[in-house]
């Protein structure tokens, strides 16, 4: 029996967009009874409406009984107007879990002063169950609240807990924004292949499958990324010639340091 199938109380999802929908799908697959789910969203996408219909989950109705967890998956910019209306559903025994980027624990506590609050940052591979989430709790989040939060978030991938909220901007810069960096790599690799003479279609397919395959190898292997890189690189070979450029003074290391620093700085600015 999974932790979610034995859950007492309701799980309320506020915001059923891509990330909220991915979480909902993960919960149902993990055994959370559909009868214990409440969803609020003024206009969910068609695929979420189909998921709700298939599982007989009503939309925009109050949850039945006590709310064990309230997941805030609304857009950060609408939070100031939306959260006060949701506060009625959260009590001292409710775990309020935010997946909104940039919204701090202190901001969340303004609407949920009596609740356990957990600020999290998932990433888009959660849509296929391969995401990773970083979570930081407030002082009211006891072991029970953390365990429930962990069970709900783990339905879409691993969860890493931190104690210092100041690290959330750096975590966002690495894992939250990170998928975009990987997609850019595939995009630029395809572009370079096309410049080297490959057809646009072949270059795109080679780049896509190579990045996806390498990612899967990294996922399955116990070796560090550096060792996997070395295993591909023959001395004085073609890979070594390319890596001499990519690992040069103006190469990946410097670019990624600057990119992550810029994303971290912007996260702090958005959080105020």
VENCOR-V634716 format. One record per pair of residues at least 12 apart in sequence whose C-alpha atoms are under 6 Angstrom apart, sorted by the first residue. I is the first residue (numbers start at 1). J is the second residue. D is the distance in whole Angstrom. If there is no record, write none. Layout:
i:I j:J d:D
i:I j:J d:D
This chain:
i:4 j:31 d:6
i:4 j:32 d:5
i:5 j:31 d:5
i:5 j:32 d:5
i:9 j:66 d:5
i:9 j:67 d:6
i:9 j:68 d:5
i:10 j:36 d:5
i:10 j:37 d:6
i:10 j:67 d:5
i:10 j:68 d:5
i:11 j:37 d:5
i:11 j:67 d:6
i:11 j:68 d:6
i:11 j:69 d:5
i:12 j:37 d:6
i:12 j:38 d:5
i:12 j:39 d:6
i:12 j:70 d:5
i:13 j:39 d:5
i:13 j:71 d:5
i:14 j:40 d:5
i:14 j:72 d:5
i:14 j:73 d:6
i:15 j:41 d:5
i:15 j:73 d:5
i:15 j:74 d:5
i:16 j:41 d:6
i:16 j:44 d:6
i:20 j:73 d:6
i:22 j:127 d:5
i:26 j:155 d:5
i:26 j:156 d:6
i:27 j:155 d:6
i:38 j:63 d:5
i:39 j:59 d:5
i:39 j:60 d:6
i:40 j:59 d:6
i:40 j:60 d:4
i:68 j:94 d:5
i:69 j:94 d:5
i:69 j:95 d:5
i:69 j:96 d:6
i:70 j:96 d:5
i:71 j:97 d:5
i:71 j:98 d:6
i:72 j:98 d:5
i:73 j:99 d:6
i:76 j:100 d:5
i:84 j:111 d:6
i:87 j:111 d:6
i:91 j:115 d:6
i:92 j:114 d:5
i:92 j:115 d:5
i:94 j:115 d:6
i:95 j:116 d:5
i:95 j:117 d:6
i:95 j:145 d:6
i:96 j:117 d:5
i:97 j:117 d:6
i:97 j:118 d:5
i:98 j:119 d:5
i:98 j:120 d:6
i:99 j:120 d:5
i:99 j:121 d:5
i:102 j:270 d:6
i:102 j:271 d:5
i:103 j:271 d:6
i:116 j:140 d:5
i:116 j:141 d:4
i:117 j:137 d:6
i:117 j:138 d:5
i:118 j:136 d:6
i:118 j:137 d:4
i:119 j:135 d:6
i:119 j:136 d:5
i:120 j:134 d:5
i:120 j:135 d:4
i:121 j:133 d:5
i:121 j:134 d:5
i:123 j:176 d:5
i:126 j:156 d:5
i:129 j:156 d:4
i:129 j:157 d:6
i:130 j:157 d:5
i:131 j:156 d:6
i:131 j:157 d:5
i:132 j:157 d:5
i:132 j:158 d:5
i:132 j:159 d:6
i:133 j:159 d:5
i:134 j:159 d:6
i:134 j:160 d:5
i:134 j:161 d:6
i:135 j:161 d:5
i:136 j:161 d:6
i:136 j:162 d:5
i:136 j:163 d:6
i:169 j:264 d:5
i:169 j:267 d:5
i:170 j:264 d:5
i:173 j:260 d:5
i:173 j:263 d:5
i:173 j:264 d:5
i:186 j:207 d:5
i:186 j:208 d:6
i:189 j:207 d:6
i:190 j:203 d:5
i:190 j:204 d:5
i:190 j:207 d:5
